[in-house]
Amino acid sequence: MRDAVAVAVATPGGGRAGGGGGGGAASAPAPCAACKLLRRRCAASCVFAPYFPPGEPHKFANVHKVFGASNVSKLLQEIPAQHRGDAVSSLVYEANARVRDPVYGCVGAISSLQQQVEALQAQLALAQAEMVRLKMSNDYIVHRLKAARGGGGGGSSYAGSPSSMSSPKTAEPEAHCKATPELLDMVVDQPGMDDAQFWSY
């Protein structure tokens, strides 16, 4: 009788102990993506845990493939804590670029962006040059219009006439070679030219 009671009392207690042990195992935190990939125990002071959560295993996989887990661990330990997040983002970007382009990596992306910037700068320079040309043309047209209006107010006989604007030389025609005393002196003073030869023309 005493043995039956002892067994009945021991059985619920053992069940509670087993249940408590199971609950403790279920409440253990999941390892980070780095420790899970490396198949090691994730300690509370794991340097990878804040930056490689368990739900993003591919994030650390590329970094480990390109740089190596030991190198990344040493790098993060040498960097101040406030800058580790930026360092991890840079490592992830470079690793993903290297996986996509094993030859050039992130240098290929940077070169492509630089070419785009140069092309846009060239287009901007052309647009600015065109703006300057249009402004100069506009200023010239405004100046001509103001000059035409000013000439019309002065009572000129050619104001308002398109032909007068297109051909400004409308004065009375004059002889191209006008005999002046200076010209005659130059002709007379020519060496080897006597009076008979000169007046024969």
Solvent accessible surface area in square Angstrom, and as a share of the most:
residue,aa,sasa,rsa
1,M,192,0.86
2,R,215,0.78
3,D,113,0.58
4,A,63,0.49
5,V,78,0.45
6,A,61,0.47
7,V,98,0.56
8,A,64,0.50
9,V,106,0.61
10,A,67,0.52
11,T,91,0.53
12,P,67,0.42
13,G,27,0.26
14,G,46,0.44
15,G,51,0.49
16,R,174,0.64
17,A,72,0.56
18,G,51,0.49
19,G,51,0.49
20,G,51,0.49
21,G,50,0.48
22,G,44,0.42
23,G,43,0.41
24,G,47,0.45
25,A,79,0.61
26,A,87,0.67
27,S,88,0.56
28,A,66,0.51
29,P,126,0.79
30,A,73,0.56
31,P,54,0.34
32,C,5,0.03
33,A,2,0.02
34,A,0,0.00
35,C,1,0.01
36,K,132,0.56
37,L,85,0.42
38,L,55,0.27
39,R,224,0.82
40,R,120,0.44
41,R,207,0.75
42,C,38,0.23
43,A,43,0.33
44,A,117,0.91
45,S,104,0.67
46,C,17,0.10
47,V,24,0.14
48,F,2,0.01
49,A,40,0.31
50,P,97,0.61
51,Y,42,0.16
52,F,0,0.00
53,P,52,0.33
54,P,66,0.42
55,G,67,0.65
56,E,68,0.30
57,P,77,0.48
58,H,124,0.55
59,K,50,0.21
60,F,0,0.00
61,A,36,0.28
62,N,37,0.19
63,V,0,0.00
64,H,67,0.30
65,K,157,0.67
66,V,53,0.30
67,F,61,0.25
68,G,18,0.18
69,A,13,0.10
70,S,73,0.47
71,N,87,0.45
72,V,1,0.01
73,S,22,0.14
74,K,127,0.54
75,L,67,0.33
76,L,0,0.00
77,Q,116,0.52
78,E,137,0.61
79,I,36,0.18
80,P,71,0.44
81,A,70,0.54
82,Q,135,0.60
83,H,95,0.43
84,R,55,0.20
85,G,33,0.32
86,D,105,0.55
87,A,18,0.14
88,V,5,0.03
89,S,69,0.45
90,S,52,0.34
91,L,17,0.08
92,V,21,0.12
93,Y,111,0.42
94,E,63,0.28
95,A,0,0.00
96,N,44,0.23
97,A,4,0.03
98,R,90,0.33
99,V,64,0.37
100,R,167,0.61
101,D,48,0.25
102,P,97,0.61
103,V,112,0.64
104,Y,133,0.51
105,G,4,0.04
106,C,26,0.16
107,V,91,0.52
108,G,24,0.23
109,A,37,0.29
110,I,85,0.43
111,S,47,0.30
112,S,49,0.32
113,L,103,0.51
114,Q,106,0.47
115,Q,119,0.53
116,Q,101,0.45
117,V,78,0.45
118,E,111,0.50
119,A,51,0.40
120,L,113,0.56
121,Q,108,0.48
122,A,56,0.43
123,Q,111,0.49
124,L,103,0.51
125,A,56,0.44
126,L,128,0.64
127,A,50,0.39
128,Q,94,0.42
129,A,62,0.48
130,E,75,0.34
131,M,132,0.59
132,V,87,0.50
133,R,133,0.49
134,L,94,0.47
135,K,132,0.56
136,M,130,0.58
137,S,49,0.32
138,N,86,0.44
139,D,72,0.37
140,Y,125,0.48
141,I,92,0.47
142,V,62,0.36
143,H,120,0.54
144,R,89,0.33
145,L,88,0.44
146,K,136,0.57
147,A,58,0.45
148,A,41,0.32
149,R,181,0.66
150,G,52,0.50
151,G,34,0.33
152,G,36,0.35
153,G,73,0.70
154,G,72,0.69
155,G,66,0.63
156,S,58,0.37
157,S,104,0.67
158,Y,111,0.42
159,A,43,0.34
160,G,81,0.78
161,S,36,0.23
162,P,109,0.69
163,S,73,0.47
164,S,18,0.12
165,M,88,0.39
166,S,93,0.60
167,S,54,0.35
168,P,108,0.68
169,K,194,0.82
170,T,57,0.33
171,A,91,0.71
172,E,146,0.66
173,P,123,0.78
174,E,151,0.68
175,A,77,0.60
176,H,188,0.84
177,C,118,0.70
178,K,152,0.65
179,A,75,0.58
180,T,48,0.28
181,P,96,0.60
182,E,116,0.52
183,L,77,0.38
184,L,86,0.43
185,D,84,0.44
186,M,120,0.54
187,V,46,0.26
188,V,86,0.49
189,D,108,0.56
190,Q,91,0.40
191,P,122,0.77
192,G,81,0.78
193,M,78,0.35
194,D,79,0.41
195,D,100,0.52
196,A,77,0.59
197,Q,97,0.43
198,F,47,0.20
199,W,191,0.67
200,S,85,0.55
201,Y,223,0.85
